[in-house]
Amino acid sequence: MDTRQSQLLNLVIDSYIKTAEPIGSRFLLSKGKLDVGEATVRNDLRALEEEGYLTHPHTSAGRIPTEKGYRAYLSELDLDKAKISKKDNDVLGMSLKEQVVSSKEQGQKNLAKALCELSGETVIVAFNSEKVYYTGLSNLFSKPEFQELQLVADVSQIFDHCEDCLKTFFDEVENEPKYFIGQEHSFGNALSVAAFRFGEESLLALLGPMRMNYARNFGLINKAKELL
């Protein structure tokens, strides 16, 4: 993948994250301010598909990213510069204020709820390997990716056995937040997960479809780590 193709892949993924619709060459030319013609864009999209970074639904001429494509996209993001707004910062901070928290555990649940609302994703807090709290499952199932009932059933089953998933996942997670995409975690290939450990045996994870806002979500989870 050359530099132009890498830029095109990033543009496809940025656009797909926003629209949830397959991205075609004409859309890219109208939105991306590209310095090449449509034929070149089509050729590059075809090359990216042949290399496994993109695929296309049978009913559409547009492309969507693959797991490999998202990994390449994520490797280009400077997550150290991921920031959140003052409002988001204040919302997360307020969730742990003494006047709204009756216990340390309740504070962590409040933080998870606030993180869920701001990100529009699902959040899990594992207080230990046997005690787990999660919120925002409806966020996940409201995404366009989950219109297929079988996919909803598969992911629901994973959450029914959430503790088992966490046992295999826990050793992969470090104190610093990190992304795990598709097959890199135990919550199903359709999801991406940002997670970190805190305390002696606790873990916080933000889960969503691979079509998520990686930079914003990383900024949010970084702030959650700071607060915990």
C-alpha positions in Angstrom: 0.0 0.0 0.0 1.6 3.3 -1.1 1.1 6.7 0.5 -1.8 7.7 -1.8 -3.6 4.4 -1.1 -3.0 4.8 2.6 -4.6 8.3 2.5 -7.5 6.9 0.5 -8.0 4.1 3.0 -8.1 6.6 5.9 -10.6 8.7 3.9 -12.8 5.7 3.3 -12.8 4.7 6.9 -13.4 8.2 8.2 -16.3 8.5 5.8 -17.7 5.1 6.7 -17.5 5.8 10.4 -19.7 8.9 9.9 -22.2 7.4 7.4 -22.3 3.7 8.0 -22.8 3.4 4.2 -20.5 1.7 1.6 -18.1 4.4 0.2 -17.7 4.8 -3.6 -15.3 6.6 -5.8 -17.7 9.5 -6.6 -18.4 10.1 -3.0 -14.7 10.2 -2.2 -14.1 12.7 -5.1 -16.9 15.0 -3.9 -15.9 14.9 -0.2 -12.2 14.2 -0.2 -10.7 17.0 -2.4 -8.5 14.5 -4.1 -5.9 15.5 -6.7 -6.5 12.5 -8.9 -9.3 11.4 -11.3 -12.1 9.0 -10.7 -10.3 6.2 -12.7 -7.3 6.4 -10.4 -9.5 6.3 -7.3 -11.3 3.3 -8.6 -8.0 1.5 -9.4 -6.7 2.3 -5.9 -9.9 1.1 -4.2 -9.7 -2.1 -6.3 -6.0 -2.5 -5.2 -7.0 -2.0 -1.5 -9.7 -4.6 -1.8 -7.3 -7.1 -3.4 -4.9 -6.5 -0.6 -7.6 -7.2 2.0 -8.0 -3.7 3.4 -11.5 -3.2 1.9 -14.4 -5.3 0.9 -17.8 -4.6 -0.7 -21.3 -5.8 0.0 -22.9 -7.7 -2.8 -25.7 -5.2 -3.1 -23.4 -2.1 -3.4 -20.6 -0.9 -5.6 -19.1 1.0 -2.6 -16.5 -0.4 -0.3 -16.4 -0.9 3.5 -13.3 -1.6 5.7 -12.2 -5.0 6.8 -10.6 -5.9 10.1 -7.2 -5.6 8.4 -8.2 -2.1 7.1 -9.2 -0.9 10.6 -5.9 -2.1 12.0 -4.0 -0.2 9.3 -6.1 2.9 10.0 -5.6 2.6 13.8 -1.8 2.3 13.3 -1.9 5.8 11.6 -3.8 7.5 14.3 -1.8 9.5 16.9 -3.9 8.5 19.9 -1.6 10.4 22.2 -3.2 13.5 20.9 -6.7 12.3 21.4 -8.6 15.0 23.3 -12.1 15.5 24.7 -14.1 18.7 25.1 -14.4 20.6 28.4 -18.0 19.5 28.6 -17.1 15.8 28.3 -14.4 16.3 30.8 -16.8 17.8 33.3 -19.4 15.1 32.8 -17.0 12.4 33.5 -15.6 14.2 36.5 -19.0 14.9 38.0 -19.9 11.2 37.9 -17.4 10.6 40.7 -18.2 13.6 42.9 -18.9 12.8 46.5 -22.4 14.2 46.4 -23.5 11.7 43.8 -21.4 8.7 45.0 -22.3 6.5 48.0 -19.5 4.1 47.6 -16.3 3.5 45.5 -18.2 0.8 43.5 -21.1 3.1 42.8 -18.7 5.8 41.6 -17.2 3.4 39.1 -20.7 2.4 37.9 -21.6 6.1 37.5 -18.4 6.7 35.5 -19.3 3.7 33.3 -22.7 5.2 32.7 -21.3 8.6 31.8 -18.7 7.0 29.5 -21.5 5.0 27.9 -23.7 8.1 27.3 -20.8 10.2 25.9 -19.4 7.6 23.6 -22.7 6.0 22.5 -21.0 2.6 23.0 -21.1 -0.2 25.6 -19.0 -0.2 28.8 -17.9 -3.0 31.1 -16.4 -2.7 34.5 -15.0 -5.8 36.0 -14.5 -5.2 39.7 -12.8 -8.6 39.8 -12.9 -11.8 37.8 -16.3 -12.8 39.2 -18.1 -9.4 39.6 -19.0 -7.6 36.4 -21.1 -4.6 35.6 -22.0 -3.5 32.1 -24.2 -0.8 30.6 -25.2 0.5 27.1 -26.0 -2.8 25.4 -28.9 -1.0 23.7 -26.3 1.4 22.2 -24.6 -1.5 20.6 -27.7 -3.1 19.2 -29.0 0.2 17.8 -26.1 0.4 15.4 -26.7 -0.3 11.7 -24.3 -3.2 11.9 -26.7 -5.1 14.2 -29.7 -5.2 11.9 -29.0 -8.9 11.4 -30.8 -10.8 14.1 -28.2 -13.6 14.1 -25.4 -11.1 14.9 -27.5 -9.7 17.8 -28.1 -13.2 19.1 -24.3 -14.0 18.8 -23.3 -10.9 20.7 -26.0 -11.4 23.3 -24.7 -14.8 24.0 -21.3 -13.4 24.5 -22.6 -11.0 27.1 -24.5 -13.8 28.8 -21.1 -15.4 29.4 -19.3 -12.1 30.0 -17.2 -13.4 33.0 -15.8 -16.2 30.9 -14.8 -13.7 28.1 -13.1 -11.5 30.7 -11.1 -14.4 32.2 -9.4 -15.0 28.8 -9.1 -11.2 28.0 -7.8 -10.0 31.4 -4.2 -11.1 30.8 -4.1 -9.2 27.5 -5.0 -5.9 29.1 -2.4 -3.5 30.5 -2.6 -0.5 32.8 -2.4 1.8 29.8 -5.5 2.0 27.5 -5.1 -0.1 24.4 -7.4 -1.1 21.4 -8.2 -4.6 20.5 -9.8 -5.2 17.1 -11.9 -8.2 16.0 -10.0 -11.4 16.6 -7.7 -9.7 19.1 -10.2 -10.1 21.9 -12.8 -12.6 23.2 -16.0 -10.6 22.7 -16.6 -11.5 19.1 -15.1 -10.6 15.8 -17.6 -7.8 15.0 -16.4 -5.6 17.8 -13.5 -3.3 18.7 -12.6 -2.9 22.4 -10.6 -0.2 24.2 -9.5 -1.4 27.7 -7.2 -0.8 30.6 -6.7 -2.3 34.1 -6.9 -0.4 37.3 -6.6 -1.2 41.0 -5.4 -4.7 42.0 -7.7 -6.8 39.8 -10.2 -4.4 38.1 -10.7 -3.7 34.4 -12.7 -1.1 32.3 -13.5 -1.8 28.7 -15.4 0.2 26.1 -16.9 -1.9 23.3 -18.5 -1.0 20.0 -18.6 -2.0 16.3 -15.4 -1.8 14.4 -17.0 1.3 12.8 -16.4 3.5 15.9 -14.8 6.9 16.5 -11.4 5.6 17.6 -9.8 9.0 18.5 -12.8 10.4 20.5 -13.4 7.1 22.3 -9.7 6.9 23.2 -9.8 10.4 24.6 -12.8 9.4 26.7 -11.3 6.2 28.1 -8.0 8.0 28.8 -9.9 10.5 31.0 -11.7 7.6 32.7 -8.3 6.1 33.5 -7.1 9.4 34.9 -10.2 9.6 37.2 -9.9 6.0 38.4 
